[in-house]
Amino acid sequence: MKMTQDLEQRVVELETRVAFQDQTLTELSDALAALRKEAAQSRELLRRSLDELKQARGAFYADPAEEPPPPHY
């Protein structure tokens, strides 16, 4: 009888640990998914920012061939 109670107690403890680990894995999986989404958004924002910077540079540094000649010519 004592042995049965001990075994039952151990099984309950193991089930509790497994349930806790399942919950922890779910939380970690959710956190990883959120981080991946955030990283994708950051990547897209960086890409758009770099594109805008390239366009701004292009407008600021005009092609010398398109510039009119200086007035002394």
PQR file of N, CA, C, O and H, with PARSE charges and radii, in Angstrom:
ATOM      1  N   MET A   1       0.815  -1.181   0.000 -0.4000 1.5000
ATOM      2  CA  MET A   1       0.000   0.000   0.000 -0.0000 2.0000
ATOM      3  C   MET A   1       0.871   1.263   0.000  0.5500 1.7000
ATOM      4  O   MET A   1       0.608   2.197  -0.758 -0.5500 1.4000
ATOM      5  N   LYS A   2       1.890   1.293   0.834 -0.4000 1.5000
ATOM      6  CA  LYS A   2       2.816   2.426   0.875 -0.0000 2.0000
ATOM      7  C   LYS A   2       3.497   2.584  -0.470  0.5500 1.7000
ATOM      8  O   LYS A   2       3.679   3.704  -0.948 -0.5500 1.4000
ATOM      9  H   LYS A   2       2.104   0.534   1.449  0.4000 1.0000
ATOM     10  N   MET A   3       3.873   1.476  -1.083 -0.4000 1.5000
ATOM     11  CA  MET A   3       4.558   1.518  -2.380 -0.0000 2.0000
ATOM     12  C   MET A   3       3.627   2.069  -3.457  0.5500 1.7000
ATOM     13  O   MET A   3       4.062   2.821  -4.328 -0.5500 1.4000
ATOM     14  H   MET A   3       3.725   0.567  -0.695  0.4000 1.0000
ATOM     15  N   THR A   4       2.369   1.705  -3.401 -0.4000 1.5000
ATOM     16  CA  THR A   4       1.388   2.194  -4.369 -0.0000 2.0000
ATOM     17  C   THR A   4       1.208   3.701  -4.216  0.5500 1.7000
ATOM     18  O   THR A   4       1.129   4.424  -5.209 -0.5500 1.4000
ATOM     19  H   THR A   4       2.015   1.094  -2.693  0.4000 1.0000
ATOM     20  N   GLN A   5       1.144   4.165  -2.988 -0.4000 1.5000
ATOM     21  CA  GLN A   5       1.002   5.600  -2.748 -0.0000 2.0000
ATOM     22  C   GLN A   5       2.237   6.357  -3.238  0.5500 1.7000
ATOM     23  O   GLN A   5       2.122   7.427  -3.837 -0.5500 1.4000
ATOM     24  H   GLN A   5       1.208   3.578  -2.182  0.4000 1.0000
ATOM     25  N   ASP A   6       3.412   5.793  -2.979 -0.4000 1.5000
ATOM     26  CA  ASP A   6       4.649   6.429  -3.430 -0.0000 2.0000
ATOM     27  C   ASP A   6       4.688   6.514  -4.958  0.5500 1.7000
ATOM     28  O   ASP A   6       5.053   7.545  -5.524 -0.5500 1.4000
ATOM     29  H   ASP A   6       3.504   4.924  -2.492  0.4000 1.0000
ATOM     30  N   LEU A   7       4.310   5.428  -5.608 -0.4000 1.5000
ATOM     31  CA  LEU A   7       4.296   5.418  -7.076 -0.0000 2.0000
ATOM     32  C   LEU A   7       3.272   6.410  -7.616  0.5500 1.7000
ATOM     33  O   LEU A   7       3.535   7.120  -8.586 -0.5500 1.4000
ATOM     34  H   LEU A   7       4.014   4.591  -5.148  0.4000 1.0000
ATOM     35  N   GLU A   8       2.112   6.451  -6.986 -0.4000 1.5000
ATOM     36  CA  GLU A   8       1.079   7.393  -7.422 -0.0000 2.0000
ATOM     37  C   GLU A   8       1.559   8.836  -7.247  0.5500 1.7000
ATOM     38  O   GLU A   8       1.323   9.679  -8.112 -0.5500 1.4000
ATOM     39  H   GLU A   8       1.898   5.873  -6.198  0.4000 1.0000
ATOM     40  N   GLN A   9       2.224   9.116  -6.142 -0.4000 1.5000
ATOM     41  CA  GLN A   9       2.757  10.452  -5.887 -0.0000 2.0000
ATOM     42  C   GLN A   9       3.812  10.812  -6.933  0.5500 1.7000
ATOM     43  O   GLN A   9       3.840  11.944  -7.416 -0.5500 1.4000
ATOM     44  H   GLN A   9       2.416   8.431  -5.439  0.4000 1.0000
ATOM     45  N   ARG A  10       4.667   9.876  -7.281 -0.4000 1.5000
ATOM     46  CA  ARG A  10       5.696  10.131  -8.291 -0.0000 2.0000
ATOM     47  C   ARG A  10       5.078  10.384  -9.661  0.5500 1.7000
ATOM     48  O   ARG A  10       5.535  11.254 -10.402 -0.5500 1.4000
ATOM     49  H   ARG A  10       4.644   8.956  -6.889  0.4000 1.0000
ATOM     50  N   VAL A  11       4.036   9.621  -9.996 -0.4000 1.5000
ATOM     51  CA  VAL A  11       3.359   9.806 -11.281 -0.0000 2.0000
ATOM     52  C   VAL A  11       2.714  11.195 -11.332  0.5500 1.7000
ATOM     53  O   VAL A  11       2.814  11.889 -12.344 -0.5500 1.4000
ATOM     54  H   VAL A  11       3.664   8.914  -9.394  0.4000 1.0000
ATOM     55  N   VAL A  12       2.054  11.598 -10.245 -0.4000 1.5000
ATOM     56  CA  VAL A  12       1.423  12.920 -10.194 -0.0000 2.0000
ATOM     57  C   VAL A  12       2.492  14.012 -10.344  0.5500 1.7000
ATOM     58  O   VAL A  12       2.286  14.988 -11.065 -0.5500 1.4000
ATOM     59  H   VAL A  12       1.972  11.034  -9.423  0.4000 1.0000
ATOM     60  N   GLU A  13       3.617  13.847  -9.670 -0.4000 1.5000
ATOM     61  CA  GLU A  13       4.701  14.827  -9.775 -0.0000 2.0000
ATOM     62  C   GLU A  13       5.236  14.898 -11.207  0.5500 1.7000
ATOM     63  O   GLU A  13       5.476  15.990 -11.722 -0.5500 1.4000
ATOM     64  H   GLU A  13       3.784  13.055  -9.084  0.4000 1.0000
ATOM     65  N   LEU A  14       5.423  13.762 -11.841 -0.4000 1.5000
ATOM     66  CA  LEU A  14       5.901  13.742 -13.224 -0.0000 2.0000
ATOM     67  C   LEU A  14       4.890  14.372 -14.174  0.5500 1.7000
ATOM     68  O   LEU A  14       5.271  15.110 -15.083 -0.5500 1.4000
ATOM     69  H   LEU A  14       5.228  12.875 -11.422  0.4000 1.0000
ATOM     70  N   GLU A  15       3.621  14.093 -13.974 -0.4000 1.5000
ATOM     71  CA  GLU A  15       2.585  14.708 -14.816 -0.0000 2.0000
ATOM     72  C   GLU A  15       2.570  16.219 -14.646  0.5500 1.7000
ATOM     73  O   GLU A  15       2.382  16.959 -15.611 -0.5500 1.4000
ATOM     74  H   GLU A  15       3.312  13.494 -13.236  0.4000 1.0000
ATOM     75  N   THR A  16       2.769  16.672 -13.412 -0.4000 1.5000
ATOM     76  CA  THR A  16       2.818  18.114 -13.148 -0.0000 2.0000
ATOM     77  C   THR A  16       4.002  18.746 -13.868  0.5500 1.7000
ATOM     78  O   THR A  16       3.869  19.814 -14.464 -0.5500 1.4000
ATOM     79  H   THR A  16       2.922  16.071 -12.628  0.4000 1.0000
ATOM     80  N   ARG A  17       5.149  18.095 -13.816 -0.4000 1.5000
ATOM     81  CA  ARG A  17       6.334  18.614 -14.500 -0.0000 2.0000
ATOM     82  C   ARG A  17       6.134  18.661 -16.010  0.5500 1.7000
ATOM     83  O   ARG A  17       6.520  19.632 -16.661 -0.5500 1.4000
ATOM     84  H   ARG A  17       5.257  17.227 -13.332  0.4000 1.0000
ATOM     85  N   VAL A  18       5.540  17.625 -16.562 -0.4000 1.5000
ATOM     86  CA  VAL A  18       5.285  17.586 -18.006 -0.0000 2.0000
ATOM     87  C   VAL A  18       4.322  18.703 -18.408  0.5500 1.7000
ATOM     88  O   VAL A  18       4.523  19.364 -19.426 -0.5500 1.4000
ATOM     89  H   VAL A  18       5.226  16.836 -16.034  0.4000 1.0000
ATOM     90  N   ALA A  19       3.289  18.907 -17.616 -0.4000 1.5000
ATOM     91  CA  ALA A  19       2.337  19.984 -17.906 -0.0000 2.0000
ATOM     92  C   ALA A  19       3.031  21.338 -17.860  0.5500 1.7000
ATOM     93  O   ALA A  19       2.782  22.189 -18.715 -0.5500 1.4000
ATOM     94  H   ALA A  19       3.126  18.370 -16.788  0.4000 1.0000
ATOM     95  N   PHE A  20       3.896  21.548 -16.877 -0.4000 1.5000
ATOM     96  CA  PHE A  20       4.642  22.798 -16.773 -0.0000 2.0000
ATOM     97  C   PHE A  20       5.564  22.979 -17.976  0.5500 1.7000
ATOM     98  O   PHE A  20       5.660  24.079 -18.520 -0.5500 1.4000
ATOM     99  H   PHE A  20       4.098  20.857 -16.183  0.4000 1.0000
ATOM    100  N   GLN A  21       6.240  21.917 -18.394 -0.4000 1.5000
ATOM    101  CA  GLN A  21       7.132  22.002 -19.547 -0.0000 2.0000
ATOM    102  C   GLN A  21       6.344  22.269 -20.835  0.5500 1.7000
ATOM    103  O   GLN A  21       6.807  23.016 -21.696 -0.5500 1.4000
ATOM    104  H   GLN A  21       6.162  21.024 -17.952  0.4000 1.0000
ATOM    105  N   ASP A  22       5.174  21.672 -20.971 -0.4000 1.5000
ATOM    106  CA  ASP A  22       4.325  21.951 -22.135 -0.0000 2.0000
ATOM    107  C   ASP A  22       3.934  23.421 -22.176  0.5500 1.7000
ATOM    108  O   ASP A  22       3.973  24.052 -23.232 -0.5500 1.4000
ATOM    109  H   ASP A  22       4.798  21.065 -20.271  0.4000 1.0000
ATOM    110  N   GLN A  23       3.563  23.958 -21.037 -0.4000 1.5000
ATOM    111  CA  GLN A  23       3.188  25.369 -20.970 -0.0000 2.0000
ATOM    112  C   GLN A  23       4.387  26.251 -21.322  0.5500 1.7000
ATOM    113  O   GLN A  23       4.247  27.226 -22.060 -0.5500 1.4000
ATOM    114  H   GLN A  23       3.531  23.446 -20.179  0.4000 1.0000
ATOM    115  N   THR A  24       5.553  25.912 -20.797 -0.4000 1.5000
ATOM    116  CA  THR A  24       6.763  26.685 -21.072 -0.0000 2.0000
ATOM    117  C   THR A  24       7.117  26.631 -22.551  0.5500 1.7000
ATOM    118  O   THR A  24       7.480  27.651 -23.137 -0.5500 1.4000
ATOM    119  H   THR A  24       5.667  25.120 -20.197  0.4000 1.0000
ATOM    120  N   LEU A  25       7.016  25.462 -23.159 -0.4000 1.5000
ATOM    121  CA  LEU A  25       7.295  25.330 -24.586 -0.0000 2.0000
ATOM    122  C   LEU A  25       6.329  26.165 -25.431  0.5500 1.7000
ATOM    123  O   LEU A  25       6.732  26.778 -26.420 -0.5500 1.4000
ATOM    124  H   LEU A  25       6.720  24.633 -22.683  0.4000 1.0000
ATOM    125  N   THR A  26       5.076  26.186 -25.044 -0.4000 1.5000
ATOM    126  CA  THR A  26       4.084  26.992 -25.761 -0.0000 2.0000
ATOM    127  C   THR A  26       4.430  28.476 -25.657  0.5500 1.7000
ATOM    128  O   THR A  26       4.364  29.207 -26.645 -0.5500 1.4000
ATOM    129  H   THR A  26       4.749  25.688 -24.240  0.4000 1.0000
ATOM    130  N   GLU A  27       4.798  28.915 -24.456 -0.4000 1.5000
ATOM    131  CA  GLU A  27       5.171  30.318 -24.262 -0.0000 2.0000
ATOM    132  C   GLU A  27       6.412  30.676 -25.073  0.5500 1.7000
ATOM    133  O   GLU A  27       6.472  31.744 -25.683 -0.5500 1.4000
ATOM    134  H   GLU A  27       4.852  28.322 -23.653  0.4000 1.0000
ATOM    135  N   LEU A  28       7.402  29.786 -25.080 -0.4000 1.5000
ATOM    136  CA  LEU A  28       8.619  30.026 -25.857 -0.0000 2.0000
ATOM    137  C   LEU A  28       8.324  30.063 -27.350  0.5500 1.7000
ATOM    138  O   LEU A  28       8.883  30.885 -28.077 -0.5500 1.4000
ATOM    139  H   LEU A  28       7.354  28.919 -24.585  0.4000 1.0000
ATOM    140  N   SER A  29       7.457  29.186 -27.801 -0.4000 1.5000
ATOM    141  CA  SER A  29       7.085  29.158 -29.210 -0.0000 2.0000
ATOM    142  C   SER A  29       6.380  30.452 -29.607  0.5500 1.7000
ATOM    143  O   SER A  29       6.651  31.009 -30.671 -0.5500 1.4000
ATOM    144  H   SER A  29       7.003  28.519 -27.210  0.4000 1.0000
ATOM    145  N   ASP A  30       5.478  30.928 -28.753 -0.4000 1.5000
ATOM    146  CA  ASP A  30       4.782  32.187 -29.017 -0.0000 2.0000
ATOM    147  C   ASP A  30       5.765  33.357 -29.046  0.5500 1.7000
ATOM    148  O   ASP A  30       5.664  34.236 -29.902 -0.5500 1.4000
ATOM    149  H   ASP A  30       5.258  30.475 -27.889  0.4000 1.0000
ATOM    150  N   ALA A  31       6.708  33.366 -28.118 -0.4000 1.5000
ATOM    151  CA  ALA A  31       7.697  34.443 -28.066 -0.0000 2.0000
ATOM    152  C   ALA A  31       8.582  34.419 -29.306  0.5500 1.7000
ATOM    153  O   ALA A  31       8.908  35.471 -29.856 -0.5500 1.4000
ATOM    154  H   ALA A  31       6.791  32.652 -27.423  0.4000 1.0000
ATOM    155  N   LEU A  32       8.970  33.235 -29.746 -0.4000 1.5000
ATOM    156  CA  LEU A  32       9.792  33.111 -30.949 -0.0000 2.0000
ATOM    157  C   LEU A  32       9.035  33.597 -32.177  0.5500 1.7000
ATOM    158  O   LEU A  32       9.601  34.285 -33.026 -0.5500 1.4000
ATOM    159  H   LEU A  32       8.705  32.380 -29.300  0.4000 1.0000
ATOM    160  N   ALA A  33       7.778  33.247 -32.272 -0.4000 1.5000
ATOM    161  CA  ALA A  33       6.961  33.697 -33.410 -0.0000 2.0000
ATOM    162  C   ALA A  33       6.846  35.226 -33.403  0.5500 1.7000
ATOM    163  O   ALA A  33       6.922  35.853 -34.460 -0.5500 1.4000
ATOM    164  H   ALA A  33       7.318  32.688 -31.582  0.4000 1.0000
ATOM    165  N   ALA A  34       6.668  35.823 -32.238 -0.4000 1.5000
ATOM    166  CA  ALA A  34       6.579  37.281 -32.144 -0.0000 2.0000
ATOM    167  C   ALA A  34       7.897  37.935 -32.541  0.5500 1.7000
ATOM    168  O   ALA A  34       7.902  38.962 -33.221 -0.5500 1.4000
ATOM    169  H   ALA A  34       6.606  35.314 -31.380  0.4000 1.0000
ATOM    170  N   LEU A  35       9.014  37.345 -32.120 -0.4000 1.5000
ATOM    171  CA  LEU A  35      10.324  37.898 -32.483 -0.0000 2.0000
ATOM    172  C   LEU A  35      10.578  37.779 -33.975  0.5500 1.7000
ATOM    173  O   LEU A  35      11.138  38.691 -34.584 -0.5500 1.4000
ATOM    174  H   LEU A  35       9.010  36.511 -31.568  0.4000 1.0000
ATOM    175  N   ARG A  36      10.176  36.677 -34.565 -0.4000 1.5000
ATOM    176  CA  ARG A  36      10.346  36.520 -36.016 -0.0000 2.0000
ATOM    177  C   ARG A  36       9.521  37.549 -36.776  0.5500 1.7000
ATOM    178  O   ARG A  36       9.981  38.111 -37.771 -0.5500 1.4000
ATOM    179  H   ARG A  36       9.721  35.936 -34.071  0.4000 1.0000
ATOM    180  N   LYS A  37       8.308  37.792 -36.308 -0.4000 1.5000
ATOM    181  CA  LYS A  37       7.456  38.793 -36.948 -0.0000 2.0000
ATOM    182  C   LYS A  37       8.076  40.177 -36.817  0.5500 1.7000
ATOM    183  O   LYS A  37       8.107  40.945 -37.779 -0.5500 1.4000
ATOM    184  H   LYS A  37       7.935  37.336 -35.501  0.4000 1.0000
ATOM    185  N   GLU A  38       8.566  40.491 -35.631 -0.4000 1.5000
ATOM    186  CA  GLU A  38       9.202  41.789 -35.399 -0.0000 2.0000
ATOM    187  C   GLU A  38      10.451  41.943 -36.264  0.5500 1.7000
ATOM    188  O   GLU A  38      10.696  43.019 -36.808 -0.5500 1.4000
ATOM    189  H   GLU A  38       8.541  39.868 -34.849  0.4000 1.0000
ATOM    190  N   ALA A  39      11.240  40.883 -36.395 -0.4000 1.5000
ATOM    191  CA  ALA A  39      12.443  40.933 -37.226 -0.0000 2.0000
ATOM    192  C   ALA A  39      12.076  41.158 -38.686  0.5500 1.7000
ATOM    193  O   ALA A  39      12.753  41.916 -39.380 -0.5500 1.4000
ATOM    194  H   ALA A  39      11.041  40.008 -35.953  0.4000 1.0000
ATOM    195  N   ALA A  40      11.030  40.521 -39.158 -0.4000 1.5000
ATOM    196  CA  ALA A  40      10.597  40.708 -40.543 -0.0000 2.0000
ATOM    197  C   ALA A  40      10.140  42.146 -40.764  0.5500 1.7000
ATOM    198  O   ALA A  40      10.439  42.740 -41.800 -0.5500 1.4000
ATOM    199  H   ALA A  40      10.479  39.905 -38.594  0.4000 1.0000
ATOM    200  N   GLN A  41       9.421  42.706 -39.801 -0.4000 1.5000
ATOM    201  CA  GLN A  41       8.981  44.099 -39.915 -0.0000 2.0000
ATOM    202  C   GLN A  41      10.181  45.048 -39.906  0.5500 1.7000
ATOM    203  O   GLN A  41      10.220  46.013 -40.669 -0.5500 1.4000
ATOM    204  H   GLN A  41       9.178  42.224 -38.960  0.4000 1.0000
ATOM    205  N   SER A  42      11.142  44.775 -39.056 -0.4000 1.5000
ATOM    206  CA  SER A  42      12.345  45.613 -38.989 -0.0000 2.0000
ATOM    207  C   SER A  42      13.140  45.525 -40.287  0.5500 1.7000
ATOM    208  O   SER A  42      13.654  46.529 -40.780 -0.5500 1.4000
ATOM    209  H   SER A  42      11.111  43.991 -38.436  0.4000 1.0000
ATOM    210  N   ARG A  43      13.235  44.325 -40.832 -0.4000 1.5000
ATOM    211  CA  ARG A  43      13.934  44.133 -42.105 -0.0000 2.0000
ATOM    212  C   ARG A  43      13.278  44.944 -43.220  0.5500 1.7000
ATOM    213  O   ARG A  43      13.958  45.593 -44.014 -0.5500 1.4000
ATOM    214  H   ARG A  43      12.818  43.509 -40.432  0.4000 1.0000
ATOM    215  N   GLU A  44      11.941  44.897 -43.266 -0.4000 1.5000
ATOM    216  CA  GLU A  44      11.201  45.635 -44.287 -0.0000 2.0000
ATOM    217  C   GLU A  44      11.370  47.144 -44.096  0.5500 1.7000
ATOM    218  O   GLU A  44      11.549  47.873 -45.071 -0.5500 1.4000
ATOM    219  H   GLU A  44      11.388  44.369 -42.621  0.4000 1.0000
ATOM    220  N   LEU A  45      11.316  47.608 -42.868 -0.4000 1.5000
ATOM    221  CA  LEU A  45      11.508  49.021 -42.585 -0.0000 2.0000
ATOM    222  C   LEU A  45      12.910  49.469 -42.999  0.5500 1.7000
ATOM    223  O   LEU A  45      13.072  50.536 -43.590 -0.5500 1.4000
ATOM    224  H   LEU A  45      11.171  47.016 -42.075  0.4000 1.0000
ATOM    225  N   LEU A  46      13.910  48.667 -42.694 -0.4000 1.5000
ATOM    226  CA  LEU A  46      15.282  48.989 -43.074 -0.0000 2.0000
ATOM    227  C   LEU A  46      15.427  49.025 -44.592  0.5500 1.7000
ATOM    228  O   LEU A  46      16.079  49.920 -45.129 -0.5500 1.4000
ATOM    229  H   LEU A  46      13.778  47.800 -42.213  0.4000 1.0000
ATOM    230  N   ARG A  47      14.829  48.067 -45.283 -0.4000 1.5000
ATOM    231  CA  ARG A  47      14.903  48.022 -46.736 -0.0000 2.0000
ATOM    232  C   ARG A  47      14.288  49.284 -47.341  0.5500 1.7000
ATOM    233  O   ARG A  47      14.867  49.906 -48.232 -0.5500 1.4000
ATOM    234  H   ARG A  47      14.299  47.340 -44.846  0.4000 1.0000
ATOM    235  N   ARG A  48      13.095  49.655 -46.835 -0.4000 1.5000
ATOM    236  CA  ARG A  48      12.434  50.860 -47.350 -0.0000 2.0000
ATOM    237  C   ARG A  48      13.243  52.116 -47.042  0.5500 1.7000
ATOM    238  O   ARG A  48      13.340  53.016 -47.876 -0.5500 1.4000
ATOM    239  H   ARG A  48      12.625  49.150 -46.111  0.4000 1.0000
ATOM    240  N   SER A  49      13.817  52.174 -45.854 -0.4000 1.5000
ATOM    241  CA  SER A  49      14.635  53.330 -45.469 -0.0000 2.0000
ATOM    242  C   SER A  49      15.864  53.448 -46.371  0.5500 1.7000
ATOM    243  O   SER A  49      16.218  54.545 -46.802 -0.5500 1.4000
ATOM    244  H   SER A  49      13.737  51.442 -45.177  0.4000 1.0000
ATOM    245  N   LEU A  50      16.507  52.325 -46.654 -0.4000 1.5000
ATOM    246  CA  LEU A  50      17.669  52.347 -47.542 -0.0000 2.0000
ATOM    247  C   LEU A  50      17.275  52.766 -48.958  0.5500 1.7000
ATOM    248  O   LEU A  50      18.002  53.514 -49.612 -0.5500 1.4000
ATOM    249  H   LEU A  50      16.220  51.434 -46.304  0.4000 1.0000
ATOM    250  N   ASP A  51      16.144  52.292 -49.422 -0.4000 1.5000
ATOM    251  CA  ASP A  51      15.664  52.706 -50.749 -0.0000 2.0000
ATOM    252  C   ASP A  51      15.414  54.211 -50.798  0.5500 1.7000
ATOM    253  O   ASP A  51      15.791  54.877 -51.762 -0.5500 1.4000
ATOM    254  H   ASP A  51      15.553  51.684 -48.891  0.4000 1.0000
ATOM    255  N   GLU A  52      14.781  54.740 -49.761 -0.4000 1.5000
ATOM    256  CA  GLU A  52      14.521  56.178 -49.709 -0.0000 2.0000
ATOM    257  C   GLU A  52      15.821  56.974 -49.627  0.5500 1.7000
ATOM    258  O   GLU A  52      15.942  58.035 -50.241 -0.5500 1.4000
ATOM    259  H   GLU A  52      14.475  54.199 -48.978  0.4000 1.0000
ATOM    260  N   LEU A  53      16.784  56.469 -48.878 -0.4000 1.5000
ATOM    261  CA  LEU A  53      18.076  57.139 -48.771 -0.0000 2.0000
ATOM    262  C   LEU A  53      18.791  57.153 -50.120  0.5500 1.7000
ATOM    263  O   LEU A  53      19.373  58.168 -50.505 -0.5500 1.4000
ATOM    264  H   LEU A  53      16.685  55.607 -48.379  0.4000 1.0000
ATOM    265  N   LYS A  54      18.749  56.045 -50.827 -0.4000 1.5000
ATOM    266  CA  LYS A  54      19.359  55.996 -52.157 -0.0000 2.0000
ATOM    267  C   LYS A  54      18.705  57.002 -53.095  0.5500 1.7000
ATOM    268  O   LYS A  54      19.392  57.678 -53.861 -0.5500 1.4000
ATOM    269  H   LYS A  54      18.277  55.221 -50.514  0.4000 1.0000
ATOM    270  N   GLN A  55      17.380  57.103 -53.038 -0.4000 1.5000
ATOM    271  CA  GLN A  55      16.678  58.069 -53.879 -0.0000 2.0000
ATOM    272  C   GLN A  55      17.040  59.497 -53.493  0.5500 1.7000
ATOM    273  O   GLN A  55      17.230  60.343 -54.367 -0.5500 1.4000
ATOM    274  H   GLN A  55      16.822  56.554 -52.416  0.4000 1.0000
ATOM    275  N   ALA A  56      17.137  59.771 -52.213 -0.4000 1.5000
ATOM    276  CA  ALA A  56      17.483  61.114 -51.750 -0.0000 2.0000
ATOM    277  C   ALA A  56      18.908  61.467 -52.170  0.5500 1.7000
ATOM    278  O   ALA A  56      19.173  62.597 -52.581 -0.5500 1.4000
ATOM    279  H   ALA A  56      16.982  59.084 -51.503  0.4000 1.0000
ATOM    280  N   ARG A  57      19.804  60.524 -52.070 -0.4000 1.5000
ATOM    281  CA  ARG A  57      21.181  60.767 -52.505 -0.0000 2.0000
ATOM    282  C   ARG A  57      21.220  61.058 -53.997  0.5500 1.7000
ATOM    283  O   ARG A  57      21.945  61.943 -54.451 -0.5500 1.4000
ATOM    284  H   ARG A  57      19.589  59.606 -51.736  0.4000 1.0000
ATOM    285  N   GLY A  58      20.435  60.305 -54.752 -0.4000 1.5000
ATOM    286  CA  GLY A  58      20.397  60.504 -56.193 -0.0000 2.0000
ATOM    287  C   GLY A  58      19.902  61.891 -56.541  0.5500 1.7000
ATOM    288  O   GLY A  58      20.390  62.497 -57.494 -0.5500 1.4000
ATOM    289  H   GLY A  58      19.846  59.586 -54.384  0.4000 1.0000
ATOM    290  N   ALA A  59      18.951  62.401 -55.796 -0.4000 1.5000
ATOM    291  CA  ALA A  59      18.425  63.737 -56.055 -0.0000 2.0000
ATOM    292  C   ALA A  59      19.414  64.804 -55.597  0.5500 1.7000
ATOM    293  O   ALA A  59      19.511  65.865 -56.212 -0.5500 1.4000
ATOM    294  H   ALA A  59      18.554  61.908 -55.022  0.4000 1.0000
ATOM    295  N   PHE A  60      20.141  64.530 -54.531 -0.4000 1.5000
ATOM    296  CA  PHE A  60      21.094  65.500 -53.997 -0.0000 2.0000
ATOM    297  C   PHE A  60      22.347  65.583 -54.856  0.5500 1.7000
ATOM    298  O   PHE A  60      22.849  66.671 -55.139 -0.5500 1.4000
ATOM    299  H   PHE A  60      20.063  63.668 -54.031  0.4000 1.0000
ATOM    300  N   TYR A  61      22.843  64.431 -55.265 -0.4000 1.5000
ATOM    301  CA  TYR A  61      24.032  64.372 -56.111 -0.0000 2.0000
ATOM    302  C   TYR A  61      23.602  64.101 -57.541  0.5500 1.7000
ATOM    303  O   TYR A  61      23.576  62.952 -57.983 -0.5500 1.4000
ATOM    304  H   TYR A  61      22.435  63.547 -55.035  0.4000 1.0000
ATOM    305  N   ALA A  62      23.274  65.137 -58.246 -0.4000 1.5000
ATOM    306  CA  ALA A  62      22.795  64.990 -59.623 -0.0000 2.0000
ATOM    307  C   ALA A  62      23.945  64.545 -60.519  0.5500 1.7000
ATOM    308  O   ALA A  62      25.118  64.770 -60.220 -0.5500 1.4000
ATOM    309  H   ALA A  62      23.296  66.070 -57.887  0.4000 1.0000
ATOM    310  N   ASP A  63      23.582  63.924 -61.599 -0.4000 1.5000
ATOM    311  CA  ASP A  63      24.562  63.466 -62.581 -0.0000 2.0000
ATOM    312  C   ASP A  63      25.192  64.693 -63.242  0.5500 1.7000
ATOM    313  O   ASP A  63      24.467  65.521 -63.793 -0.5500 1.4000
ATOM    314  H   ASP A  63      22.629  63.742 -61.842  0.4000 1.0000
ATOM    315  N   PRO A  64      26.523  64.834 -63.205 -0.5600 1.5000
ATOM    316  CA  PRO A  64      27.175  66.005 -63.796  0.2800 2.0000
ATOM    317  C   PRO A  64      26.883  66.158 -65.292  0.5500 1.7000
ATOM    318  O   PRO A  64      26.902  67.278 -65.804 -0.5500 1.4000
ATOM    319  N   ALA A  65      26.622  65.088 -65.984 -0.4000 1.5000
ATOM    320  CA  ALA A  65      26.335  65.166 -67.421 -0.0000 2.0000
ATOM    321  C   ALA A  65      25.016  65.879 -67.672  0.5500 1.7000
ATOM    322  O   ALA A  65      24.820  66.453 -68.744 -0.5500 1.4000
ATOM    323  H   ALA A  65      26.606  64.179 -65.568  0.4000 1.0000
ATOM    324  N   GLU A  66      24.111  65.851 -66.707 -0.4000 1.5000
ATOM    325  CA  GLU A  66      22.827  66.500 -66.864 -0.0000 2.0000
ATOM    326  C   GLU A  66      22.842  67.961 -66.414  0.5500 1.7000
ATOM    327  O   GLU A  66      21.869  68.683 -66.631 -0.5500 1.4000
ATOM    328  H   GLU A  66      24.270  65.385 -65.837  0.4000 1.0000
ATOM    329  N   GLU A  67      23.918  68.394 -65.799 -0.4000 1.5000
ATOM    330  CA  GLU A  67      24.043  69.773 -65.313 -0.0000 2.0000
ATOM    331  C   GLU A  67      24.305  70.709 -66.499  0.5500 1.7000
ATOM    332  O   GLU A  67      25.036  70.346 -67.420 -0.5500 1.4000
ATOM    333  H   GLU A  67      24.708  67.807 -65.622  0.4000 1.0000
ATOM    334  N   PRO A  68      23.722  71.891 -66.484 -0.5600 1.5000
ATOM    335  CA  PRO A  68      24.057  72.854 -67.547  0.2800 2.0000
ATOM    336  C   PRO A  68      25.500  73.341 -67.387  0.5500 1.7000
ATOM    337  O   PRO A  68      26.026  73.339 -66.274 -0.5500 1.4000
ATOM    338  N   PRO A  69      26.131  73.747 -68.449 -0.5600 1.5000
ATOM    339  CA  PRO A  69      27.534  74.217 -68.319  0.2800 2.0000
ATOM    340  C   PRO A  69      27.595  75.475 -67.469  0.5500 1.7000
ATOM    341  O   PRO A  69      26.625  76.230 -67.403 -0.5500 1.4000
ATOM    342  N   PRO A  70      28.711  75.701 -66.829 -0.5600 1.5000
ATOM    343  CA  PRO A  70      28.862  76.905 -66.005  0.2800 2.0000
ATOM    344  C   PRO A  70      28.763  78.154 -66.889  0.5500 1.7000
ATOM    345  O   PRO A  70      28.984  78.086 -68.098 -0.5500 1.4000
ATOM    346  N   PRO A  71      28.428  79.294 -66.272 -0.5600 1.5000
ATOM    347  CA  PRO A  71      28.203  80.512 -67.056  0.2800 2.0000
ATOM    348  C   PRO A  71      29.435  81.020 -67.819  0.5500 1.7000
ATOM    349  O   PRO A  71      29.272  81.757 -68.791 -0.5500 1.4000
ATOM    350  N   HIS A  72      30.621  80.665 -67.428 -0.4000 1.5000
ATOM    351  CA  HIS A  72      31.804  81.200 -68.103 -0.0000 2.0000
ATOM    352  C   HIS A  72      32.114  80.490 -69.421  0.5500 1.7000
ATOM    353  O   HIS A  72      33.094  80.842 -70.078 -0.5500 1.4000
ATOM    354  H   HIS A  72      30.753  80.066 -66.638  0.4000 1.0000
ATOM    355  N   TYR A  73      31.317  79.509 -69.826 -0.4000 1.5000
ATOM    356  CA  TYR A  73      31.558  78.838 -71.103 -0.0000 2.0000
ATOM    357  C   TYR A  73      30.870  79.545 -72.214  0.5500 1.7000
ATOM    358  O   TYR A  73      30.962  79.121 -73.366 -0.5500 1.4000
ATOM    359  H   TYR A  73      30.521  79.223 -69.292  0.4000 1.0000
TER
END
